Amino acid sequence: MIQVFITGGTFDKEYNFITGELYFKDTHLKEMFERGRCTLDIDIKTLMMVDSLEMTDADRDIVVHNCRKTSSKHILITHGTDRIVETAKVLADANIEGKTMVLTGAMVPYAFGTSSDGFFNLGSALAFVQTLSPGVYIVMNGRYFDWDNVKKNRRTGNFEEVNPIEFPN
């Protein structure tokens, strides 16, 4: 079974057409798994619905507690992209043994339709959480990154390695 923990982030934001603001209503994950014809054994649990810029240490403690508590060895966490690396670090520092924990998010809300990267990132995260060794990873843009070697490039909106491996020609 894959345990999915929802924390909010752009992934689950809605657009208020009157005020132009983004807000949280309900998660889109169940609908996304159904649309993607996912046949995996998945348990979805909403831990919180917050923008990662507003995520507190207490919120991160809730994430760690639930990752420890679940019997699943495969954990997928949806998260806002602005502070995803900080939460990944907290999970890594918690030394949760024998579990593969993958955090993913979106730059554009799923509610925006085909312009959202959320659907692609979710599918990639599902694949990686089943195949990577135990540890903490961030999955964005079709790639996985070790939690301690990734950053969000605020100029391009993509995630990239902090210290890319250089291969000789």
N, C-alpha and C positions, 0 to 999 in steps of 0.2 A: 504494500500500500504506500502511496505517496501522500504525505501530510502537506497540505497547503495552508499557510498562514497568511492572512491578509492584514496589511497595516495601513493601507490607503495609498497616498501618492497620486501622481497624475493619472496612473492606470485607471483609477476608479472615479475620476472627477467628472462632473456634469457641467454643462454650460448654461448659465442663466441668460436667455436671449434678451431680457429686459435690462438687466444691470451690466451685462457683459462679464460677470464674475464667474469663476469656477468654484464649485462647491461639491460636497459629498452627499449622496443620497443612499444608494445601495451599491454593493459590489457587482461587477459585471462578470466575475469569474465563472459562475455556473453556466451562464449563457455562452461564454467563450468556449468552455469545454464542450458544450453541446454542439455549437456551430462547427467546431473543429472535429466533430465525430470522435471524440476521445473515448477510448474503450478501457483506459487504465482504471485501476482501483484507486480512487482519490477521495480523501476526506478534506473538506474545506471548512476552515474555521476563521471567522473574522476576529482578530485581536483588537483592532482599533481602526479608525478611519481618520488619519491625520496626514497633513502635508509634512514631508520629512523635515522641512525647515522648522516646523513646530514640534518635532519629536523630542521628548525629554529623556533623561537618563532612566526615569521610572518606566517610560514606555519601552525602552530597550531592555530593561529588566524583565518586563512581561514577555518579550520575544524570547529571551534566553530561557526563562522559566518554562515556557511552552515547548521549546525545542528539547529541553532536558526531559520533560514529562512525557512527551509522545513516545510510543513504542516503535514508531516508524523509523527506519534507518535512512529514509529519503525525504528530505524536507525542502519545499519550495516556498519562498517568502516573497510576496509582492511588496514593493517598497518605493517610496519616492526617490528620484535619482539624485537629488541635491545632497542628501546625507546617507546614501546607501553604503558608502565605504565606511563611515563611522559605525554603523550598526554591524557591518561585517566584522570590523575589528573587535567590537564588544563580544560577538559570538566566538570569534577565534580565541580571544583572551579567556573565555569561559571554559575552554578545554573540554568540550563535549565530545567524548570519544565515540568512534564507530558510526558516525552519522555524516551523510553528505548533505550539506546545507547550501542551497543555491538561492541567491537573492536576485530579483529581476524587477524591472520597472518599465516605464514608457516616457517618452518625451512629449507625446501627444495623447490626450485621453482617448480611450477606446470608443467613447460615445461620439467622437468626431468621425467615425466610419473608416473608410479606406485610407485616410491620411495618417491613421494611428499606427505606430510601430508596436503597440502593445500585443497584438495577436501574434506577430512574428516572434517577439521576445518571449512570450509565454510558451510557445511551441518549442523554441530552442531550449528554454529552461527545463521543460519536461524531459527532453532528450538528455540533456547534460546531467540532471539530477539522478538519472538511472544509470549513467555510465561512468561518472567520475568517481575517483577514490574518496573515502571519507575526508572531510575538510570543509572549508568555507570558500565559496566562489561567488562571483558576480557574473551574471550572464546578460549581455546587451549586444545589440547589433550582430547577432548570429555567432558571437564568440563567447568563450568563457575566459575569465581572468581569475588568477589567484587573488584573494582578498587584499593582499599586501603589495600587489604590483599593478594597481589600476587607478585611473583617475578619470573624471569626467572632463572632457575638453569643452570648456564653456564657449569657445569660439565656433567649433564645428557642431557641438551637440552630440558628439560620439564619445564612447568610452575607449580608452587606449591604455596600453601598458605604460607604466612609469619608467621602467628600465627594460626596453625591448631587447631581446636576445639578437645579437648581431652574428650572422653566419658568414664565414669567409667565402669569397667567390670561387 
